[in-house]
Amino acid sequence: MYIFCLTPMLISTGHSTSGSSTTSSRKSQSPRMTSAKSSIANSPLTDSARIEKRKANTMAARRYRQKRVDQMSGLEAQLKETQSERDDLKVRCARLEGEVETLRALLKAQSQK
């Protein structure tokens, strides 16, 4: 899972530079985010809903991964079948080419008589 941050954040190293601290830059984040986080954290129903949503997402991801594995297995089986068919056709083609050569030789022998 990737998390992208659109606002620049300063990392505190324990040293303050020019009298500004990193906490003041962190407080300048969107006030909606902090109010939304505090209201989410206070509601036990929301925690339950978040857990259920997380379970549903986990199951959906599991189904998707299984579907992808099944699809790959199907494609691999189809590939093997196609390769086998190709090999059979190559053998048939070689046999027919040999037959054509034999018939041409017979025809040539017949026309020379």
C-alpha positions in Angstrom: 0.0 0.0 0.0 1.4 3.4 -0.9 0.6 6.6 0.9 1.1 9.9 -0.8 1.4 13.2 1.0 0.5 16.3 -0.9 1.7 18.7 1.8 5.4 19.0 2.6 6.2 17.8 6.1 9.4 18.6 8.0 11.1 15.8 9.9 12.1 16.6 13.4 15.8 15.9 14.1 15.8 17.2 17.6 17.6 20.4 16.6 15.7 23.7 16.2 16.8 26.1 13.5 16.2 29.8 13.5 13.6 29.6 16.3 11.0 27.7 14.3 9.9 24.3 15.4 8.6 21.5 13.3 5.4 21.2 15.3 4.2 24.6 14.1 4.5 23.4 10.4 2.6 20.2 11.3 -0.3 22.2 12.8 -0.7 24.1 9.5 -2.3 21.0 8.0 -5.8 21.0 6.8 -8.2 21.7 9.7 -10.8 19.4 8.1 -8.4 16.4 8.4 -7.9 16.9 12.2 -11.6 17.5 12.9 -12.5 14.4 10.8 -9.9 12.3 12.6 -11.1 13.4 16.0 -14.8 12.7 15.2 -13.8 9.2 13.7 -11.7 8.3 16.8 -14.5 9.2 19.2 -17.2 7.0 17.6 -17.1 3.3 18.5 -19.7 2.6 15.8 -17.3 4.0 13.2 -14.5 1.7 14.5 -16.8 -1.3 14.0 -17.7 0.0 10.5 -14.1 0.5 9.7 -13.3 -3.1 10.8 -16.1 -4.5 8.7 -15.1 -2.4 5.7 -11.5 -3.6 6.2 -12.7 -7.3 6.3 -14.8 -6.7 3.2 -11.8 -5.1 1.4 -9.5 -8.0 2.5 -12.0 -10.6 1.1 -12.4 -8.6 -2.1 -8.7 -8.5 -2.6 -8.4 -12.2 -1.8 -11.1 -13.0 -4.4 -9.4 -10.8 -7.0 -6.0 -12.5 -6.4 -7.7 -15.9 -6.7 -9.5 -14.9 -9.9 -6.2 -13.7 -11.4 -4.5 -17.0 -10.4 -7.4 -19.0 -12.0 -7.2 -16.8 -15.1 -3.4 -17.4 -15.4 -3.9 -21.2 -15.0 -6.6 -21.2 -17.7 -4.3 -19.3 -20.0 -1.4 -21.6 -19.3 -3.6 -24.7 -20.1 -4.8 -23.0 -23.3 -1.2 -22.3 -24.2 -0.2 -25.9 -23.7 -3.1 -27.1 -25.8 -2.3 -24.7 -28.6 1.4 -25.7 -28.5 0.4 -29.3 -28.7 -1.9 -28.6 -31.6 0.9 -26.7 -33.4 3.3 -29.6 -32.9 0.7 -32.0 -34.3 0.2 -29.8 -37.3 3.9 -29.5 -37.9 4.2 -33.3 -38.0 1.2 -33.5 -40.4 2.6 -30.8 -42.6 6.0 -32.6 -42.8 4.2 -35.9 -43.6 2.2 -34.3 -46.3 5.2 -32.6 -47.8 6.9 -35.9 -48.0 3.8 -37.4 -49.7 3.8 -34.5 -52.2 7.5 -35.2 -53.0 6.8 -38.9 -53.5 3.9 -38.2 -55.8 5.9 -35.7 -57.8 8.6 -38.2 -58.2 6.1 -40.8 -59.4 4.5 -38.3 -61.8 7.9 -37.4 -63.2 8.7 -41.1 -63.6 5.4 -41.7 -65.4 5.9 -38.7 -67.7 9.4 -39.9 -68.7 8.1 -43.2 -70.0 
